[in-house]
Amino acid sequence: MKYLLLTIGTRGDAEPFLAIGDLLQKAGHEVIIALPEQLCPLAEDTGLRFEALDRRFLELLEGETARNFMGQKGSAFSRAIQLLRLSRQSMSVQDNMILEQRNLLLRHTPDRVVYHPKCLVARAWGIANEGQSIGISPIPNWLHPVREYPHIAVSRNLGTRGNLLSYRFINWMTAFMSARYVKPFRQDFPGTSLNRRAITHYMQQQERMLYLISPSLFPRPDYWPEQAKVLGYFERPKTNSWQPASELIQFVDRFRAENITFITFGSMINARPEVTTDNIIKVLSRLGIPAIINTSSGGLLKREGVADHIHFVSNIPYEWIFPKVHSAVHHGGSGTTHTATKHGCPSLVIPHIVDQFFWNERVADLGLGPKGVKIKHLSEERFERLLLELRSNEDYRIRAVSFQEKMIAEGKTELLLEELSR
């Protein structure tokens, strides 16, 4: 079959689709993946045929307004203004990306469309082509209500009633925006009702959604509809064209017995990377803790003249480094949290945005690490207290290893391929 995979967002949004594309291609299917232009090298590295989407989407996320918002800079009111400014800036980008997705659907005429829930025109295509589309969510608490947690866009627990209302409101808004954005292209879907009411009904009653999340970390609620499933965590191999530098290997060999802590904020940026990095280095230096710091997208910065028990990297496959370290400090992205736990590595989550607040709560509730603080509140004193707890509480390590054993039995490839092909 011919599959078109559509995803927008950061690398964390793209990775599950790259993993799916890799599996489908190895199973003999024709696969095209569409993702933001900056992420196309990841598809090329995986050997997938790809289409580039508007690069301005990620450029917005790297700008000053987004940096301040993700870095929790300012009061709640000022962050609301930042979010409004981002929304306005993204309007023309969203219009163009909708057009790009629509053109891809018409040009490639796929047998199946596999899409991220943020790809609004793909949902319209699914309504018009019954049974031929599948939504993929790399994060929980998105479309289907969970009584214990609010919608993923809401960082504060509102109680059971409030949590359920948050899903109803945001899903209503999603349907409203979907109807608005696909209105110019209704002629592409003749005989199909694409108003807000029809889209809401489809989302609630018909839309197939596969949550690629570990059921050990997030058990599927028994009150969900049949078309919503939690299938486990999947990731593609990322070390095919990557080799560790000799300095990194030497560092790991030298300090492994002293329990290295790996520190990364992945693709997240923040308002004060210099201050954040300096606070972390001060604590590591004072306590003599061996650490590898991943600067990645700029949330942390390389500093010169640091102690020899601190090593910097700019890009590193997590499946290579996690088995070699004692613990991890990270932003709490779904992929990073899963990979750390999958390798028996306890976590300290420093959340920046969206689902990272959920994973911070979840890690603490499951005993996989201490409850972290949002990036805005990461002072030198707080980091020292939390880091010492992460490293000294052996229960975290024991729990992480127990979850590692559970996750090994999850993520059945044949089950995912079956769901994608039916």
C-alpha positions in Angstrom: 0.0 0.0 0.0 0.9 3.6 -0.4 1.2 5.6 2.8 1.4 9.4 3.3 2.7 10.4 6.7 1.9 14.0 7.8 3.4 15.6 10.9 4.1 19.2 12.0 5.9 20.4 15.2 9.3 19.8 16.7 11.5 16.8 16.5 9.5 15.1 19.3 6.5 15.2 17.0 8.4 13.9 14.0 10.2 10.9 15.6 7.2 8.6 16.0 6.3 9.1 12.3 9.9 8.4 11.3 9.7 5.2 13.3 6.4 4.3 11.6 7.8 5.1 8.2 10.8 2.9 8.8 8.7 0.0 9.9 6.2 0.4 6.9 9.0 0.6 4.4 10.8 -2.5 5.8 7.4 -4.3 5.5 7.4 -3.5 1.8 5.0 -0.5 1.6 5.5 2.7 -0.3 6.0 5.5 2.1 6.2 9.3 1.8 6.7 11.4 4.9 6.0 15.2 5.0 7.5 17.2 7.8 9.0 20.7 8.4 12.0 21.4 6.2 14.5 21.6 9.0 13.7 18.0 10.0 14.0 16.5 6.5 17.6 15.3 7.1 16.1 12.9 9.7 14.0 11.4 7.0 16.9 11.2 4.7 19.0 9.5 7.3 16.2 6.9 7.8 16.1 6.4 4.0 12.5 7.6 3.6 11.1 9.5 0.7 10.1 12.9 2.0 8.4 16.2 1.3 9.3 19.5 3.0 6.7 21.6 4.7 7.0 25.4 5.5 10.2 26.0 7.5 8.7 29.1 9.1 6.8 27.0 11.6 9.9 25.9 13.4 11.6 29.3 12.8 8.7 30.8 14.9 9.5 28.4 17.7 13.1 29.5 17.6 12.3 33.2 17.8 12.5 35.5 20.8 8.7 35.4 21.5 8.7 31.6 21.6 11.9 31.5 23.6 10.4 33.7 26.2 7.1 31.7 26.3 8.8 28.3 26.5 11.3 29.7 29.1 8.3 30.8 31.3 9.6 34.3 31.2 7.4 36.9 32.9 4.0 36.8 34.6 1.1 34.6 33.6 -0.4 37.7 31.9 2.7 38.4 29.9 2.9 34.8 28.8 -0.7 35.0 27.6 0.3 38.0 25.5 3.3 36.0 24.2 1.0 33.2 23.2 -1.4 35.5 21.5 1.5 37.1 19.6 2.7 33.7 18.5 -0.8 32.7 17.4 -1.0 35.8 15.2 2.4 35.3 13.7 1.5 31.7 12.9 -1.7 32.5 11.0 -0.1 32.9 7.6 2.2 29.9 8.2 -0.7 27.8 9.2 -2.6 28.8 6.0 0.4 27.8 3.9 0.9 24.5 5.7 -2.8 23.6 5.2 -2.4 24.3 1.5 0.8 22.2 1.3 -0.9 19.3 3.1 -3.9 19.5 0.8 -1.7 19.6 -2.3 0.2 16.5 -1.1 -3.0 14.6 -0.5 -4.2 15.4 -4.0 -0.8 14.7 -5.7 0.1 11.5 -4.1 -3.4 9.9 -3.8 -2.4 7.6 -0.9 -4.2 4.4 0.2 -3.7 5.4 3.8 -2.9 8.7 5.5 -1.2 8.6 8.9 -1.3 12.0 10.5 -0.5 14.1 13.6 -3.6 15.5 15.2 -2.3 19.0 14.4 -2.6 18.3 10.7 -6.2 19.6 10.3 -6.7 19.0 6.6 -5.8 15.3 7.1 -8.8 14.9 9.4 -11.0 16.4 6.7 -9.5 13.9 4.2 -10.3 11.1 6.7 -13.9 12.1 6.9 -14.2 12.0 3.1 -12.3 8.7 2.8 -13.8 6.6 5.5 -11.5 4.0 7.1 -8.4 5.2 5.2 -6.8 7.6 7.8 -5.2 7.0 11.2 -4.3 9.7 13.7 -1.0 9.2 15.7 -0.5 10.9 19.0 3.0 10.8 20.6 1.5 12.3 23.8 -1.4 11.5 26.1 -4.4 13.6 27.1 -5.1 14.9 23.6 -8.3 13.9 22.0 -9.9 11.4 24.4 -10.7 12.6 27.9 -8.9 11.3 31.0 -10.6 11.9 34.3 -7.4 12.3 36.3 -5.7 14.8 34.0 -6.8 17.8 32.0 -6.3 18.3 28.3 -2.6 18.4 27.5 -2.8 22.1 26.6 -3.7 22.8 30.3 -0.9 22.5 32.8 -3.0 22.6 36.0 -5.2 19.8 37.2 -8.8 21.0 37.4 -10.4 18.1 39.2 -12.5 15.4 37.4 -15.3 17.7 36.2 -12.9 20.5 35.2 -10.6 18.1 33.5 -13.4 16.6 31.4 -14.6 20.1 30.5 -11.1 21.0 29.3 -11.3 18.3 26.6 -14.7 19.3 25.5 -13.7 23.0 25.1 -10.4 22.4 23.3 -11.9 19.7 21.0 -14.7 22.1 20.2 -12.0 24.7 19.3 -10.1 22.2 17.2 -13.2 21.3 15.2 -14.0 25.0 14.8 -10.5 25.8 13.5 -10.5 22.7 11.3 -13.8 23.8 9.6 -12.3 27.3 9.1 -9.1 26.2 7.6 -10.5 23.5 5.2 -13.4 25.7 4.0 -11.5 26.9 0.9 -10.9 23.3 -0.1 -14.4 21.9 0.3 -14.6 21.3 -3.4 -11.9 18.7 -3.0 -14.3 16.6 -0.8 -17.6 16.6 -2.7 -20.7 15.4 -0.8 -18.8 15.6 2.5 -20.0 17.8 5.3 -17.1 19.6 6.9 -18.8 22.0 9.3 -17.8 22.2 13.0 -20.6 19.8 14.0 -19.7 17.1 11.5 -16.0 17.4 12.5 -16.8 17.2 16.2 -18.9 14.1 15.6 -16.1 12.5 13.6 -13.5 13.2 16.3 -15.7 11.8 19.1 -17.3 8.8 17.3 -15.2 7.7 14.3 -11.6 9.0 14.3 -9.1 6.2 14.8 -6.3 7.4 17.2 -3.2 5.4 18.1 -1.4 6.6 21.1 2.3 5.5 20.8 2.9 5.6 24.5 3.9 2.9 26.9 0.9 1.4 28.6 3.1 0.9 31.7 3.6 4.7 31.9 0.1 5.5 30.7 -2.5 2.7 31.0 -5.4 3.0 28.6 -8.6 4.2 30.4 -11.3 1.5 30.1 -14.0 4.0 29.3 -12.3 5.1 26.0 -14.0 4.3 22.7 -12.8 1.2 20.8 -11.0 3.3 18.1 -8.6 4.8 20.7 -5.7 2.5 21.5 -2.5 2.7 23.4 0.0 0.6 21.5 3.4 1.2 23.2 6.4 3.3 22.5 8.3 2.9 19.1 11.5 4.5 18.0 13.7 4.2 15.0 17.4 3.3 15.2 19.4 6.6 15.3 23.0 5.3 15.4 23.2 4.0 11.8 25.2 7.0 10.5 26.5 8.2 13.9 29.8 7.5 15.6 30.8 8.7 19.1 33.8 10.9 19.3 36.9 9.4 20.9 36.8 12.1 23.6 33.2 11.0 24.5 34.2 7.4 24.7 37.2 8.2 26.9 35.0 10.3 29.2 32.4 7.5 29.6 35.1 4.9 30.3 36.8 7.2 32.8 33.8 8.2 34.9 31.2 5.4 34.4 32.0 3.9 37.7 31.3 7.2 39.4 27.7 7.3 38.0 27.4 9.9 35.2 24.3 12.1 35.0 23.2 13.0 31.5 21.7 16.5 31.1 19.6 17.6 28.1 16.7 19.9 27.2 16.4 18.4 23.7 14.8 20.7 21.2 13.6 23.1 23.9 15.0 26.6 24.2 14.6 29.0 27.2 14.8 32.6 28.0 18.0 32.4 30.0 20.3 29.6 28.6 23.5 31.3 30.0 22.1 31.6 33.5 20.6 28.1 33.4 23.9 26.5 32.2 26.0 28.4 34.7 23.8 27.3 37.6 24.0 23.7 36.5 27.8 23.9 36.1 28.3 25.5 39.5 26.4 22.6 41.2 28.2 19.9 39.3 31.6 21.5 40.0 30.9 22.0 43.7 29.7 18.4 44.2 32.2 16.8 41.8 29.4 15.0 39.9 30.4 13.6 36.5 28.0 14.8 33.8 27.5 14.9 30.1 25.6 18.1 29.0 23.9 18.0 25.6 23.5 21.6 24.2 21.3 20.4 21.3 19.0 23.3 20.2 20.4 25.9 22.5 18.6 25.4 25.8 22.0 24.8 27.3 25.3 26.3 26.2 28.8 25.0 26.0 31.1 26.7 28.5 34.9 26.8 28.4 37.2 26.1 31.3 34.9 23.7 33.1 36.1 20.9 35.4 37.2 17.7 33.6 34.3 15.7 35.1 31.9 17.8 32.9 31.7 17.0 29.2 29.7 18.8 26.4 28.1 17.2 23.4 25.9 18.9 20.7 24.0 16.0 19.4 23.8 12.4 20.7 21.5 9.5 20.2 19.7 8.8 23.4 19.6 5.1 23.0 23.4 5.2 22.9 24.0 7.3 26.0 21.2 6.3 28.4 22.5 2.7 29.0 25.8 4.2 30.0 24.7 6.7 32.6 23.2 6.5 36.1 20.5 9.1 35.7 19.1 11.9 33.5 18.0 15.5 33.8 15.8 16.4 30.9 12.8 18.5 29.7 10.3 15.7 29.9 9.5 15.3 26.3 7.5 12.1 25.7 10.2 10.5 23.6 13.0 11.4 26.1 11.0 10.2 29.1 10.2 6.9 27.4 13.8 6.2 26.2 15.2 7.0 29.6 12.8 4.6 31.4 13.2 2.0 28.7 16.9 1.9 29.6 16.3 1.8 33.4 17.4 5.4 33.9 15.8 7.5 36.6 14.7 11.0 35.6 14.6 14.5 36.9 12.2 16.4 34.7 12.5 20.2 34.2 9.3 20.9 32.1 9.1 23.8 29.6 5.8 23.4 27.8 2.7 21.3 27.1 3.0 17.5 27.8 6.2 18.0 29.8 4.3 19.1 32.9 2.3 15.8 32.6 5.4 13.7 32.4 6.9 15.5 35.3 3.9 14.6 37.4 3.9 11.0 36.0 7.6 10.4 36.7 7.2 11.5 40.3 3.9 9.5 40.8 5.5 6.3 39.5 8.6 6.7 41.6 10.9 7.1 38.7 12.5 10.3 40.0 11.8 13.4 42.1 9.2 15.9 41.0 11.1 18.6 39.1 10.4 22.4 38.8 9.5 24.3 35.7 12.4 25.8 33.8 11.5 29.3 35.1 12.1 28.2 38.7 15.3 26.3 38.2 17.7 28.1 40.5 21.1 26.9 41.6 19.8 25.9 45.0 16.8 23.9 43.7 18.9 22.1 41.1 21.4 21.0 43.8 18.6 19.7 46.0 16.9 17.8 43.2 20.0 16.4 41.7 21.2 15.0 45.0 17.8 13.4 45.6 17.9 11.9 42.0 21.3 10.4 42.5 21.0 9.3 46.2 17.6 7.7 46.3 18.2 4.1 45.2 14.5 3.5 45.0 14.3 5.6 41.8 16.8 3.3 40.1 15.1 0.1 41.3 11.7 1.4 40.0 13.2 2.5 36.7 14.7 -1.0 36.1 11.4 -2.6 36.9 9.7 -0.4 34.3 12.4 -1.2 31.9 11.5 -4.9 32.2 7.8 -4.1 31.5 8.6 -1.9 28.5 10.7 -4.6 26.9 7.5 -6.7 26.4 5.6 -3.7 24.9 5.5 -2.1 21.5 4.8 -5.1 19.3 5.7 -4.2 15.8 3.3 -6.7 14.2 0.4 -5.2 16.2 1.2 -1.6 15.0 1.5 -2.8 11.4 -1.8 -4.5 11.6 -3.5 -1.4 12.9 -1.9 0.7 10.2 -3.0 -1.6 7.4 -6.6 -2.4 8.3 
